[in-house]
Amino acid sequence: MINPKYEYLREYLSRLPYTFGQEGRVIYRGRNLIKVLTVGDLEINVKRYGVPFLVNKIVYTFFRLSKGKRAFQYPETLLEKGFETPCPIAYLEQKRWGLIEHSFFVSIQSPYQRNFYEFGNAEIDSCRDVVVAFAKYSARLHEAGILHRDYSPGNILFDQVDGEYHFSLVDINRMYFGPVSLERGCANFARLWGQIPFFELLAREYATERGADPAYCRKLVLAYRKKFWQKFKLKHPIKYKLEL
């Protein structure tokens, strides 16, 4: 599947599954592998998804859109509604015995250099302007019927452009499109890193933007945050100073 705008890259993209291992700069290595590659004057981002377990191979081949295919299709909805996400270029699949193996999602590399990991131990006075802008952005996103189901620090890129903060969502294969209640919106912040003052400010500004009670939003945001991190720390190390 190729974005018509980038049809001229078809020949290059058709070779990508075979050249991916030898090309580009690694920016993430885990079950999935993400690289940045240069093609002519384009800097592209290529995410190779890990080979699914057998059950998921069957599910993604016959019954459900694969992660990469969703990542290719969902940006259209965000971009149409005025929210930034890297422009999709292509989605590729490799199959064996008729079942999906590796799949690839290709997009333009985002120009934004910052993400929300930097706020884990930040003093609120050092990030106040960003938090306020992000709270208002999140409220607009939710009011538009868009909810990123993995609203985590690495999936929210941002930078300042002409004095204003701009945000871009990545890794958007897990999305919900439809009405976003206040409660669901407040729960959406649970995975973020930050100290309690960070979340108090976030909750207050988010509530104001959605015409809700700030005290109620604060209660919800902190409760959902506590629930998520109490469960998370039982199985994983915490990489910032966690106060609950």
N, C-alpha and C positions, 0 to 999 in steps of 0.2 A: 504494500500500500504506500503510494507516494503522493505527497502534497503536489498538486499540479504546478505550483510555483517553482518546484525544484525537480521537475521532470528531467531536466538536462543532466541531473546527477544519477540517472538510473543505472548507467553502466558501472559507475564507481560503486554505487550502493549494492549492486548485485554481487560484487566481489567481496564486500565487507565481511561476511561471516568467515571468509578464508584468510583475510589479511589483518583482521582485528587484533590478533595476538602479537603482531609485529609492529603495529602502528601506534602513534599517539602517546599522550601523557596520562598516566593513571591519576585520578583524583579520588577514587574510592575503590577499595577492594574488600569484598566480603563474599556472601553467597552470590550477590550480583557484582558485576565489574563495570565501572564507569570510567570512560576515557574522554579526553578532549583531543580532537584531531583537526588538522588544517587541510581544507580542500580549496585550492585556489585562493580566493580572498575571503572565504568563509571559515569561521571557527565553529566547529560543530561538537555537540555532546552526544556520545553514544553510550547507551546503557545496555549491557548484555545481561539478560536475566538468567539465573541459574536454571539448570534442567529440573523441571518439576518432578515430584515423586509420582509413582505410577498412577495413583488415583487421580491426582491433579492433571496428569497428562491427558487422561481420558476426559476429565471435566472440561479442560481448556480446549481440547480438540473438538468436542462434539456438543457441549452444553452451555458453555459460558465464555464470554470474551476473556482472552488472556490479559495479563497485566499490561503487557506492552501495547496491545491493541487498544485497551482503554486509555492508556497514556497518550496514544496517538489521536484518539477521537475526542477526548474531553476538552482539550485546549480550545476548540472551536466555541464551546459554550462560554468559557471564561472570557475569551477575547471579544466575542459578540456583545457581552455585557459590560465591557470596558475594564476588565481586570487583567493584569499582566501575567503572562506565563510564557516561557520560551516557545517560539513558533515551531510547530512540529514539521519535520521533514519527511520521515518515513517510518514504517514498521516492517520488520522482516521476520520470517519464521524459518527454522530448519526443522524438518520432520524425519522420523525414522520409523519404518513399519507403519506409516500413516499417523503416527502420534507426534505431538509437538516435542521438540528437544530444546535447544537454545532459541530465544527470540531476542530481537534487538529493537530498541526505540531510539530514533535519531531526531535530534532537535538542534536549533541554534543554541550556542552556548550563551548563557545569560551574561550580560556585562556587569551585573551587580556583584560586588566583591564581599559583601558582609552578610552574616546570618545571625540567628538569635542565640547561638551558643555563647556569644560574647557577653551575654547578660546574666550568666549563671551566678556569679559572685559580685555583680556590679552594684555600686551604690546608686540609689534612685536618682540623686541629683546629676549623675553622669549620663543618664539615659532618659531623663524625663520627657524630652521633646519627642524622642523616637516612640516611647510607650504611648504617649497621647495620640500621635499620628497613627500608630498601629491599632489602637483601640477604635478609632474612628473608621479606619479602613476595614477592620473586622466586622464592625456593625453594618457597614454598607454591603460587605460581602454576604453576610447572613440575611440582610433584608432583601437582597437580590435572589435569595433562594439557592445559595452556594455554600456548601460546607465541606471543607477538606477533612477527611476522616483520619488523616495522619498529620495534624497541625502541630508538628514538632519542630524544634529549633533549626535543624538542617534543611527543612523544606520551605522555609520562609527566607527568601533573599531580599536584600534591600540596599539602598544607597540614597544619597542626597543628590538631587538633580535640580539645578537652578534654585537652590535654597529650600526645596521641598523633598520630603521623604517619599520614595517610590518603593513599592513592594511587588515581588513576583513570586508566584507559587510554583514549586517544582515537585516531582514525584507524585503526580496527581492521578495515579491509577485507582486510588480509593477515594471516590467522591460521592456526595449525596446532593441531588438536585431536587429542591422542593422547599416547602415552608420550614423555616428554622425557628423554633420557639426560643424564648428567652432562656429557658432552662438548658436546652440543647446547645445554645450558643455559649453560655457560660461554661458548660462542660467541655467545650471544644478547646479551652485554654489549658487543660489539665497537664498536658505533656510538656509544656514550656518550661525552660529553666529560668530561675530567678528567685530572689528573696521575697519575703512577704510584702514589703512596701511596693515592689514591682507589681504584684498581683492586685494590691489594693488600688493603686492608681489605674491599672488596666481596667478593673471592674467598675470604678467610678466613671471613667470616661466612656466606657462601653455602654453603661446604663444611661448616661446622659444622652448619648447619640441615639439610643433606641427608645428614649422616653420612658425609662423604667426607674424603679426605686434603687438608688445606689447602694443602700444598706443591704437590700435583698440580693443584689448582684454580687456584692462582696462576700456575703455568706455562701452563695452558691459556688463562686469561683474557688474560694479557699477550701470548701468541702470536697469538691470534685478533685482539686489538686491533691489534697491530702490522701484521698482514697486511692488515686492512681499511684502516687509515689510510695505509699506504704506497701502496696502490693509489689511494685517494681523492685524495691530494695531487698525483698526476700530472695530474689534470684539473680540480681545484677548489682555490680558496684556502682555507686553514685559518683559522678565525676565533678560535682560542685558541692558547695556547702549547703546541705539541705536542712531547712528549718520548716517544721510542720506545726 
